[in-house]
């Protein structure tokens, strides 16, 4: 009986210790590798098309995804390039060139970037050293419920209590 009680106590302790933590999964692009340069067609110097993205199996209990792309090296502070949320839990990729529409056919929604536009706005740094661009995918235990056009700040508040895991892909782009 004592052995059973100890095993039960250990199992409960493990569950309580891991509750509230997030798990990582992987985010990749067939257009560029982690740390590599973003191809010109995915920037303001090209077609300004969003890059293709794919991810591995998310943490269990994932009910939706949210994606943000940011440049922390922008002169005025972190610049938001893309806000996308309420992607269905069954999604494992985004195609190249996601249309800049407020809502997608799968129920996803896009927010307003710092260019004051809906959808993806590619890298467009001032001349100088390359900037870093972080694509962060959040696995959520519930959809955000946000209307189309939400800002990065609004999304951050909505996902904070629901994030089960995150995946990140960093790339670079510079102009001379």
N, C-alpha and C positions, 0 to 999 in steps of 0.2 A: 504494500500500500504506500509506504514512504517513497519507494522508487518511482511509482506512478505519479505521485504528487510532485516530486522533483522534476520529472520529465514535463509534466503539464505546466509547471511554473516556468521552466526554461522556454517552452514553446510560446507562452504568453509574453515573456520578456522579449523574445526575438520579434514577435509581431509588433509590440509596442515600440521597440527601438527602430523598426524600419517604417512605421507609419509616419506619413508626412514627409518622407524623403522622396527624392525624384531619382529616376533611373535614366541612364544615357542610352541612346541608340544612334545610328549613323546616318548622316546626311551627305550625299555626294552629288556631283554634276558630271554629265558626260562631256560638258563643254570645257571644263578646267578642273585641275586637281587642287587639293587643299594647299593653300599658300601660293598658288600659281596666279598668273595674270589672267584677268577676265578678258576674253576675246572682244575685240572692238565692236562686233555686232550687238553685244549686250550692254553697250554704253551709249552716251549721248553723241559720241563721234561716229556711231554706226546706226543700226536700225533701232536701237534702244529696246530690243526685245528681251523679255525676261529669259534667264537661262533655264534649261531643263534641269529638274531636280528629282532625286529619288532617295528613298529612305528605307531602312531596314524595319523589321518588326518592332513596333513600339511596345512600351510596357503594358501589361495586362490591365484591363479596365479603361483603356483609351476609348473615348466616345467622339472625339473631334480633334482637329489640329489647328494651330495658328502659326503663321510665319511672319517674321520681320526681317528686313534687310536694312542695316545701318552702317554708316561711315563714322567711326569715332574720331577720325583725324581731320574732319572738316574745320575750317578756320573759325566758324561761329559756334562750334560745339558739335555734338553728335547729330548727323544729318540722316533722316529717315528716308529710305528709298522705296520701301514696299511694306504694306500692311495687308495681310491676307488672313482670314479667319473663318471658322466654322466649316473647314474642309471635313468631309466625312471620314469616320474612323477606318473605313475600308480603303481609303486612298493610300498609295505607296509611291506616287510620283506626281509631278507637274510637268506638262509639256513645255517646250520652248515657246515663247511668245504668247503667254496668257493674255487674253484680251483685257483692256482696261475698262471693264464693265463693273458696275457696282455689285452685281450678283452673278454667280455662275450657274450653269445648268444643274450642278450637283448640290446646290444649296449654299455653296461657299459665298463669302462676301469679301469685298476689298475696301480698304480704308484709304484715307487721304495721306499722301506722302508729303514731305517738306517742300516739294515743288508745287504744292497746293492742287494736286491732281489725284484722281482715283487710279489705283493700279501701280504698276512698276515704273520707276524712273531710274534709269541706269546710272552708273558712275559718271560723274562729270566734274572731276576735281579741278581746281585751278592749277596752272603750271607749277611744277615742283616735284618733290619726291612722291612716289606712289602712295596712295592711301590704302587702308585696309577696309574690306567690306565683309561684314559678318552676316551670314544668313543663319537665322536661328529658328528652328522648328520646335514648337511646344506640343507635346502630347497632353491632351486635356481629358478630365473625367466627365466633362459636360460641355456642350456648345456654349459659346459666349453669350448668345442672345443679342449681341450688338447689331444695330442697324448698319447698312452700308454707309461708308464714309467716316467711320470711326478713326480717331487719331491713335498714334502709338501710345500715348499716355492713357487713353481710355481703354485700349486693349490690355495694357499692363495691369490695370486695376481689375479687369475682368478675368484674366488668366491666373493671377497670383494665387487665389485659393484653390485652383483646379488643375495646376500643373503636376502631371505624373512623371514626366520626363522631358529632356531636351536633347536636341541634336544640333550641331553647329558645323558650319562650313565657312572658312575664312579664305578670302581671295584678295588680290591686289589690282589696282589700276592707277596709272599715272599719266600725266601729260607734260610735254616739254614746252 
